[in-house]
Amino acid sequence: MMHDRAVAISRTQMFAPRYMLHLVSNTRVSSESPDGDIEAQAAFMLMQTLVEGPTTLHLAGTYYDRFTKQDGVLKLKERQVVYDTTILANDLVYPV
């Protein structure tokens, strides 16, 4: 899927200039294991503004993340995205 998205972004002939805004809020840690793994969740919203058009909401939902410590640094181990939006735009080619 990532390859398909990259091809779509780089080779689409009719692609209007746009700005993407990715908002992440209400981040909270739900648990921490003795070995340092952390489970967290956050709300997100992805909005798009066309250069000659209105701003539209593309996607909204919740991230469910799992982090692990490696050499004292937190790294994202797993991310599950549950979106609340019922209809996805067919021009959404950027990864969420």
C-alpha positions as CSV (number, residue, x, y, z in Angstrom):
1,M,0.0,0.0,0.0
2,M,2.8,2.4,0.8
3,H,4.3,1.8,-2.7
4,D,0.9,2.5,-4.3
5,R,0.5,5.7,-2.4
6,A,4.0,6.9,-3.3
7,V,3.3,6.2,-7.0
8,A,0.0,8.0,-6.8
9,I,1.6,11.1,-5.2
10,S,4.5,11.2,-7.7
11,R,2.8,10.2,-10.9
12,T,-0.7,11.6,-10.8
13,Q,-1.2,14.0,-13.6
14,M,-4.2,16.0,-12.1
15,F,-3.1,16.7,-8.6
16,A,-4.2,20.1,-7.2
17,P,-1.8,21.8,-4.8
18,R,-2.9,21.3,-1.2
19,Y,-1.8,21.6,2.4
20,M,-2.4,18.8,5.0
21,L,-2.9,19.6,8.7
22,H,-2.5,16.7,11.1
23,L,-3.7,17.4,14.6
24,V,-3.0,15.1,17.5
25,S,-4.5,15.8,21.0
26,N,-5.7,14.3,24.2
27,T,-2.7,12.1,24.4
28,R,-2.8,9.8,27.5
29,V,-0.7,6.9,28.8
30,S,-3.0,4.0,29.7
31,S,-0.4,1.6,31.1
32,E,3.3,1.0,31.6
33,S,4.9,-2.4,32.1
34,P,7.8,-3.1,34.4
35,D,10.2,-3.5,31.4
36,G,9.3,0.1,30.3
37,D,6.8,-0.6,27.5
38,I,4.1,2.0,27.4
39,E,0.6,1.9,26.0
40,A,-1.0,5.2,25.0
41,Q,-3.8,6.6,23.0
42,A,-4.5,10.0,21.3
43,A,-7.2,11.6,19.3
44,F,-6.3,12.8,15.8
45,M,-7.8,14.8,13.0
46,L,-6.5,15.2,9.4
47,M,-7.6,18.2,7.5
48,Q,-6.9,19.3,3.9
49,T,-6.9,22.8,2.4
50,L,-6.8,23.2,-1.4
51,V,-5.0,26.3,-2.6
52,E,-8.2,27.5,-4.3
53,G,-10.8,25.8,-2.1
54,P,-12.1,25.3,1.4
55,T,-10.6,23.3,4.2
56,T,-12.2,19.9,4.6
57,L,-12.0,17.3,7.3
58,H,-10.6,14.1,5.8
59,L,-10.3,11.8,8.8
60,A,-10.8,11.8,12.5
61,G,-10.3,9.0,15.1
62,T,-8.0,7.5,17.7
63,Y,-4.5,6.2,17.8
64,Y,-3.7,3.2,20.0
65,D,0.1,3.1,20.4
66,R,2.6,0.9,22.0
67,F,6.1,2.3,22.7
68,T,9.2,0.4,23.8
69,K,12.5,1.7,25.3
70,Q,15.7,1.0,23.4
71,D,18.9,2.5,24.8
72,G,16.9,4.9,27.0
73,V,14.9,6.2,24.0
74,L,11.2,5.6,23.5
75,K,10.4,4.2,20.0
76,L,7.0,3.5,18.5
77,K,6.5,-0.3,18.4
78,E,2.9,-0.5,17.1
79,R,0.2,1.8,16.1
80,Q,-3.4,0.9,15.5
81,V,-5.6,3.6,13.9
82,V,-9.4,3.5,14.4
83,Y,-11.1,6.2,12.4
84,D,-14.6,7.6,13.1
85,T,-15.2,9.0,9.6
86,T,-17.7,6.9,7.8
87,I,-16.7,7.9,4.2
88,L,-13.1,8.2,3.2
89,A,-12.1,10.5,0.4
90,N,-10.9,8.7,-2.7
91,D,-8.1,11.2,-3.2
92,L,-6.5,10.5,0.2
93,V,-3.1,9.1,-0.8
94,Y,-1.0,10.3,2.1
95,P,-0.4,7.8,4.9
96,V,-2.3,8.6,8.2
